[in-house]
């Protein structure tokens, strides 16, 4: 089995492809910021849960073998609330592309892509170290 076929690497690869596609859409929005009537586009948020649900993985459980060991079960943090952002601002050109917002999205997208890339590289390095090929 190839390392690239491991669930973690497949999910990270999909995440990086999503960021590449989003970057091109955001660049298109920036390029057309002053085009009359242009409507900006964005991708739906990437969800690792969708990637994980599509993969077949085995369950791993923990067990306390000594009463003095730390408890390793989660504390039920619950789900975080979701907040929808509304864009009511319309520019003088008649479109809804706000250049400042798009540039913030571009910067955030770039940082998230770099984080996924670093995680991918470090995971490969960890596997190579475990195999004694570092």
C-alpha positions in Angstrom: 0.0 0.0 0.0 1.3 3.4 -1.0 1.8 6.1 1.7 -0.4 8.4 -0.4 -3.3 6.0 0.0 -3.4 6.4 3.8 -6.6 8.1 4.9 -4.7 11.1 6.5 -2.7 11.8 3.3 -5.8 11.4 1.1 -7.7 13.9 3.2 -4.8 16.3 3.2 -4.4 16.0 -0.5 -8.1 16.8 -1.0 -7.8 19.8 1.4 -4.8 21.2 -0.6 -6.7 20.7 -3.9 -9.7 22.5 -2.4 -7.4 25.4 -1.4 -5.9 25.6 -4.9 -9.4 25.7 -6.5 -10.5 28.4 -4.0 -7.4 30.5 -4.7 -8.3 30.6 -8.4 -11.9 31.6 -7.6 -10.7 34.3 -5.2 -8.2 35.6 -7.8 -11.1 35.8 -10.3 -13.1 37.8 -7.8 -10.2 40.2 -7.2 -9.7 40.6 -11.0 -13.3 41.4 -11.5 -13.8 43.7 -8.5 -14.6 46.7 -10.6 -16.6 44.8 -13.3 -20.2 46.1 -13.3 -22.7 43.5 -12.3 -20.1 40.8 -11.5 -21.0 38.5 -8.6 -18.2 37.0 -6.6 -18.0 33.3 -6.0 -16.5 31.1 -3.3 -16.4 27.4 -2.5 -18.4 25.7 0.1 -16.3 25.1 3.2 -14.1 22.0 3.1 -15.2 19.4 5.7 -12.7 16.8 6.9 -15.7 14.9 8.3 -17.0 14.3 4.7 -13.5 12.9 3.8 -13.4 10.7 6.9 -16.9 9.3 6.4 -16.0 8.3 2.8 -13.0 6.3 4.1 -13.0 2.9 5.8 -11.1 3.0 9.0 -10.8 0.8 12.0 -11.8 2.0 15.4 -9.2 2.6 18.0 -10.1 2.6 21.7 -8.2 3.3 24.8 -8.2 1.4 28.0 -7.1 2.3 31.5 -5.0 -0.6 32.9 -4.2 1.1 36.2 -6.5 3.2 38.5 -3.7 5.8 38.7 -3.5 6.5 35.0 -5.0 9.6 33.5 -8.5 9.4 32.1 -8.2 9.6 28.3 -11.9 10.0 27.5 -13.2 13.4 26.1 -15.1 15.7 28.3 -18.0 16.3 25.9 -17.1 19.7 24.6 -20.2 19.7 22.3 -20.4 21.3 18.9 -19.3 24.8 18.3 -22.0 27.1 17.0 -22.0 28.2 13.4 -22.4 31.8 12.4 -23.5 32.9 9.0 -22.0 36.1 7.5 -24.2 38.3 5.4 -22.8 40.6 2.8 -25.1 43.5 2.2 -22.5 45.9 0.9 -22.9 46.7 -2.8 -20.0 48.6 -4.4 -20.6 51.6 -6.8 -20.1 49.2 -9.7 -23.2 47.3 -8.6 -21.4 44.1 -7.7 -20.9 42.6 -4.3 -17.2 42.0 -4.4 -15.5 44.0 -1.7 -11.8 44.0 -2.5 -10.7 44.2 1.2 -12.8 41.1 2.1 -11.4 39.2 -0.9 -7.8 40.0 0.0 -8.4 38.8 3.5 -9.9 35.5 2.2 -6.9 35.1 -0.1 -4.4 35.6 2.8 -6.4 33.2 5.0 -6.6 30.6 2.2 -2.8 30.8 1.7 -2.1 30.3 5.4 -4.4 27.3 5.6 -2.8 25.8 2.5 0.6 26.2 4.0 -0.5 24.6 7.3 -1.9 21.6 5.4 1.4 21.3 3.4 3.5 21.4 6.6 1.3 18.8 8.2 1.6 16.6 5.1 5.4 16.9 5.1 5.8 16.3 8.8 3.6 13.3 8.7 5.7 11.8 5.9 8.9 12.6 7.9 7.4 10.9 11.0 6.6 7.7 9.0 10.0 7.7 7.5 11.5 8.0 11.0 9.4 5.2 12.3 10.5 3.0 9.4 14.2 3.9 10.1 14.7 5.7 6.8 15.2 9.2 8.1 
